[in-house]
Amino acid sequence: MTGGAGFIGANLCRRLAASVAIDDVVAFDDLSTGARANLDGVDAALVEASVLDRDALAATFEGSASIVHLAARPSVPRSLADPIASHHVNTTGTAYVLEAARAAGVPQVIVASSSSVYGATPELPKHEGLPTTPISPYAATKLATESYALAWAHSFELPVLAFRLFNVFGPLQPAGHAYAAAIPTFVSAALAGEPISVHGDGLQTRDFTFVDSVTAVISAAVERRVTERSPVNLAFGGRATLLDVIALLEEILGRPVVRVHTASRAGDVRDSQADQTHLRSLFPDIEPVSLKEGLERTVAWFRASHG
């Protein structure tokens, strides 16, 4: 698994390592955004290398039954600050992963795309047949990620599955840096008794998806060797504003939190919500964790890990 020491990757390693259907789990990660500590207590080997290292990819992929490609340079703001770095890791890195998987004869490659590929398309919920109109360099790289995977499937018969992830949150997601996602930033500030910074009016909507719901789907895809010749949304049709999330946090903490509104961020999509029809046709038995339960579990993890 590339990106195996990252937020989603380490949670997925933990689930796969606990599965009786999986023999060995290998996390391939350069630790640029992931952390070795994320894999503490997990029965997974760590290969510390970059997806731009073609020799390391080839050596690691040999004999693999499945590759889950999660490695990426995340964050819209980070891509605005350095679009070429995002291109190299997310786009060129994906091409290298696909080529290494093809050379090794890997029978399944799962790649992580993003809901950001829908961009400015106003229709809700977002279904996979909508036009893709990325409005940030990051979104463009994720469209390239899924496009390359599907092109390798059609051109070289490489079995792939491209998931469009929406706003994933949960334990191991870091806060406290310039490119941190909304929920860990909110939780960290609220627990510290600090004001929550909200970009814009806070009424922008997202399909927040708890990380365990995401790993349940990906694990099932690995175990059942699911592949598909078109992208698949990986979210369950929820829609909540940032202010809704803050209200739930206040309910969980049992006290109000102070919020400070700042300028909207460039490249941000106003509204996002997944059409889950395609996902449900492939994985009808998986029920997602609710937003409130996911927030409760995220708060509990922050309290346990941050003192």
Buried (B, 14 or more C-beta within 10 A) or exposed (E): BBBBBBBBBBBBBBBBBEEEEBEEBBBBBBBEBBBEEBBEEBEBBBBEBBBBBBEBBBEBBEEBEBBBBBBBBBBBBBBBEEBEEBBBBBBBBBBBBBBBBBEBEBBBBBBBBBBBBBBEBEEBBBBBEBEBEBBBBBBBBBBBBBBBBBBBBEEEEBBBBBBBBBBBBBBBBBBEEEBBBBBBBBBBBBBEEEEBEBBBEBEBBBBBBBBBBBBBBBBBBBBEEBBBEEBBBBBBBBBBBBBBBBBBBBEBEEEEBEBEEEEEEEBBBEBBBBBBEBBBEBBEEBEBBBBBEBBBBBBEBBEEEEE
